[in-house]
């Protein structure tokens, strides 16, 4: 009888909704840092050391202290609520790895485009990629120590973003800050009617 009562009290299991979010941007902008800061699991990373041979194609201007680079993707997971889990896929930033983007973008609800105001033009390619494919994104300005700070609307104007695209100042090292960015992506995607998986086109 005790067993029967405990069975009646047990709540039915709820299958959480899982959503795929991309984290994109230029080389050295903080994509790996963001995924690692917010992920509740040990993130999967595919980083390799930068070499002298790669310097002609991997410009480190503005990020001279950078020693590694992502060559495939970063992967992490965060439970926003008990019934909502986000899977994060960080894209490689160098031009020569962009062939991976179409594969990673399949089924993505939305994306984060990370920007560094010291190298703002580096995020143009990511912005253009998601605009052309109709994938909703939030532009997150990673506020590096020592970098000049600009208002969100100033950054929007500089990148000529549509008014509905969220622009947020963030610290990619901080879990709460990056979580707010991810929530913005989900809300923006829902507001634009993108509440179903999207597939990249070539």
C-alpha positions in Angstrom: 0.0 0.0 0.0 2.9 2.4 0.8 4.4 1.6 -2.6 1.1 2.4 -4.3 0.7 5.8 -2.6 4.3 6.8 -3.5 3.6 5.9 -7.1 0.5 8.2 -7.1 2.5 11.1 -5.7 5.3 10.8 -8.3 5.0 13.4 -11.0 5.3 12.3 -14.5 8.6 12.9 -16.2 8.8 15.9 -18.4 10.8 15.6 -21.6 12.7 18.9 -21.9 12.7 20.9 -25.1 16.2 21.0 -26.6 17.3 23.9 -28.8 20.5 24.4 -30.8 22.3 27.7 -30.6 25.4 28.7 -32.6 28.1 31.0 -31.2 29.9 32.7 -34.1 32.2 35.7 -34.7 35.7 36.6 -35.8 39.0 35.0 -34.8 39.9 35.5 -31.2 36.6 37.2 -30.2 35.9 34.9 -27.2 33.6 32.1 -28.6 35.4 29.3 -26.8 35.5 31.4 -23.6 31.7 32.1 -23.8 30.8 28.4 -24.3 33.1 27.4 -21.4 31.8 30.0 -19.1 28.1 29.1 -19.4 28.2 25.3 -20.0 27.1 23.1 -17.2 29.1 20.2 -18.6 32.8 20.1 -19.4 32.8 21.7 -22.8 34.1 19.8 -25.8 36.9 21.8 -27.5 38.8 21.3 -30.7 41.7 23.7 -30.1 45.1 23.6 -31.6 48.2 25.7 -30.9 48.9 28.6 -33.2 52.1 28.0 -35.2 54.4 30.3 -37.1 53.3 28.6 -40.3 49.8 29.7 -39.6 50.5 33.3 -38.9 50.2 34.5 -42.6 46.5 33.2 -42.6 45.6 33.7 -38.9 46.1 37.4 -38.2 46.6 37.9 -34.4 46.5 41.7 -34.7 44.7 43.0 -31.6 44.8 39.6 -29.9 48.6 39.1 -29.8 48.3 37.0 -26.6 46.2 34.3 -28.3 48.0 31.0 -28.4 45.3 28.5 -29.5 42.5 28.4 -32.1 39.3 26.4 -32.6 39.7 24.2 -35.7 36.3 22.4 -35.7 33.8 23.5 -33.0 33.2 24.0 -29.3 30.3 22.3 -27.7 28.5 22.9 -24.4 25.1 22.6 -22.8 23.1 24.8 -20.4 19.7 24.1 -18.8 17.9 27.5 -18.9 14.9 25.9 -17.1 14.0 22.4 -16.1 12.1 22.0 -19.4 14.5 23.9 -21.7 18.0 22.9 -22.6 20.3 24.8 -25.0 23.0 23.0 -26.9 25.8 25.4 -27.8 28.0 25.0 -30.9 30.9 27.4 -31.2 32.0 27.9 -34.8 35.6 28.4 -35.9 36.5 32.0 -36.7 39.0 31.6 -39.5 38.0 31.9 -43.2 39.5 28.5 -44.1 37.1 26.7 -41.7 33.9 28.3 -42.9 33.0 25.2 -44.9 31.9 23.8 -41.5 29.4 26.5 -40.8 26.7 25.1 -43.1 26.9 21.7 -41.3 26.8 23.3 -37.8 23.9 25.6 -38.8 21.5 22.8 -39.7 18.7 22.8 -37.2 19.8 25.9 -35.3 17.1 28.0 -33.6 19.4 31.1 -33.6 22.9 32.4 -33.0 25.1 34.6 -31.0 27.4 36.8 -33.0 30.3 37.9 -30.8 32.0 41.2 -31.6 35.1 42.9 -30.4 35.0 46.7 -30.9 38.7 46.8 -31.5 38.2 44.5 -34.6 34.5 45.2 -35.4 34.8 44.3 -39.1 35.7 40.7 -38.1 32.1 40.0 -37.3 30.7 41.2 -40.7 31.0 37.7 -42.3 29.0 36.1 -39.4 26.3 38.8 -39.5 26.0 38.4 -43.3 25.8 34.6 -43.0 22.9 34.6 -40.6 21.1 37.4 -42.4 21.2 35.6 -45.7 19.9 32.4 -44.2 17.2 34.0 -42.1 18.6 32.7 -38.9 17.8 35.0 -36.0 20.8 36.3 -34.0 21.8 38.5 -31.1 24.9 40.7 -31.5 26.9 40.4 -28.3 29.7 42.9 -27.8 32.4 41.2 -25.7 33.8 44.0 -23.5 37.5 43.2 -23.3 39.6 44.7 -20.5 41.2 47.9 -21.8 39.0 48.1 -24.9 37.0 51.3 -25.5 33.4 51.0 -24.6 30.6 52.0 -27.0 26.9 52.2 -26.5 24.8 49.3 -28.0 23.1 51.7 -30.5 26.5 53.0 -31.7 27.6 49.4 -32.5 24.3 48.8 -34.2 24.8 51.8 -36.5 28.4 50.8 -37.2 27.3 47.4 -38.4 24.1 48.6 -40.1 22.0 46.1 -38.2 18.2 45.9 -38.5 16.3 47.6 -35.6 14.9 44.3 -34.4 18.3 42.6 -33.9 19.2 42.7 -30.2 22.6 44.2 -29.3 23.9 43.4 -25.9 27.1 44.3 -24.1 28.6 41.3 -22.3 31.5 39.7 -20.6 32.1 36.3 -22.2 34.0 35.1 -19.1 30.9 35.7 -16.8 28.2 33.0 -16.6 25.4 35.3 -15.8 26.3 37.7 -18.5 26.5 35.0 -21.2 23.3 33.4 -20.0 21.5 36.7 -20.6 22.9 36.7 -24.1 21.5 33.2 -24.8 18.1 34.1 -23.3 18.0 37.1 -25.7 18.7 34.7 -28.7 15.8 32.4 -27.7 13.4 35.3 -27.1 14.3 37.0 -30.4 13.9 33.8 -32.3 10.5 33.2 -30.8 9.4 36.8 -31.5 10.4 36.5 -35.2 8.5 33.3 -35.6 11.5 31.0 -35.6 10.3 28.6 -33.0 11.1 25.6 -35.2 14.5 24.3 -36.3 15.9 26.0 -39.4 18.2 24.4 -42.0 21.1 26.1 -43.6 21.0 26.6 -47.4 24.0 26.8 -49.7 
